[in-house]
């Protein structure tokens, strides 16, 4: 059984492949996608950074990214150990270490995002970067962000279990073998409260079938410290837009209301009838919310188009 995704084999029909490149930063090779005339420096076009969640990859933005690129310069990457990006060469895939690694990637790209968008754990990573002053965006958009610690028994059980699974070399292969059939992937997606088309299901099946990708996701979960992030949230000075799918079964919509009570500059927008993968279910609606936030933050210095 193969242990890592191969770009020429597994990425031959990857979404937005023409926008892909591979960049060395923080001791590893990253898969990066860029859309919009990022090298032309068009006046009035803000730069957006998109960060996916645990167990996802750049495919998560397959329809949203082109919609945003019509008016913005957009950057997305596969996080360490995910998709076509190598695992971390130094440190652990903790919030702090991944924040520094992503900051190194932005430096290598000479990119200073004006607005950052994160899905699920990706939102937590961006908040951590802002708190650590590794980025200074005008705003953060959290798409069903996993920003709060797990409550009760789940909080005491989840991280130790993920750590045990990540350290066992046989577990990623077992997970890949048992969850990579189409029915199993559809069940996993349905359990998040979302429903995807055939293309979306196939892309997730391709990822889940790869033990290296599963290992990257487990390692990330094993080292994720949301307790510290929760304690630091009141210090966040960056405006935070919390976009919530009201059918999200992976991250409770109530978490967004808890975050709003902690962060002074936080607002909530609800995508009714959408689940945890709301931005994949309804990319145009998500794009309108993100572009609207960019306008609120004064990022368009002249009218787009």
Secondary structure as GFF3:
##gff-version 3
##sequence-region A 1 305
A	DSSP	alpha_helix	7	10	.	.	.	ID=ss1
A	DSSP	three_ten_helix	17	19	.	.	.	ID=ss2
A	DSSP	beta_strand	20	25	.	.	.	ID=ss3
A	DSSP	beta_strand	28	35	.	.	.	ID=ss4
A	DSSP	beta_strand	47	51	.	.	.	ID=ss5
A	DSSP	three_ten_helix	58	61	.	.	.	ID=ss6
A	DSSP	alpha_helix	64	69	.	.	.	ID=ss7
A	DSSP	beta_strand	73	77	.	.	.	ID=ss8
A	DSSP	alpha_helix	95	108	.	.	.	ID=ss9
A	DSSP	beta_strand	115	119	.	.	.	ID=ss10
A	DSSP	alpha_helix	121	131	.	.	.	ID=ss11
A	DSSP	beta_strand	139	143	.	.	.	ID=ss12
A	DSSP	alpha_helix	152	167	.	.	.	ID=ss13
A	DSSP	alpha_helix	171	179	.	.	.	ID=ss14
A	DSSP	alpha_helix	182	190	.	.	.	ID=ss15
A	DSSP	alpha_helix	198	208	.	.	.	ID=ss16
A	DSSP	alpha_helix	211	222	.	.	.	ID=ss17
A	DSSP	alpha_helix	226	232	.	.	.	ID=ss18
A	DSSP	three_ten_helix	233	235	.	.	.	ID=ss19
A	DSSP	beta_strand	240	245	.	.	.	ID=ss20
A	DSSP	alpha_helix	253	262	.	.	.	ID=ss21
A	DSSP	beta_strand	266	271	.	.	.	ID=ss22
A	DSSP	alpha_helix	278	281	.	.	.	ID=ss23
A	DSSP	alpha_helix	283	296	.	.	.	ID=ss24
###
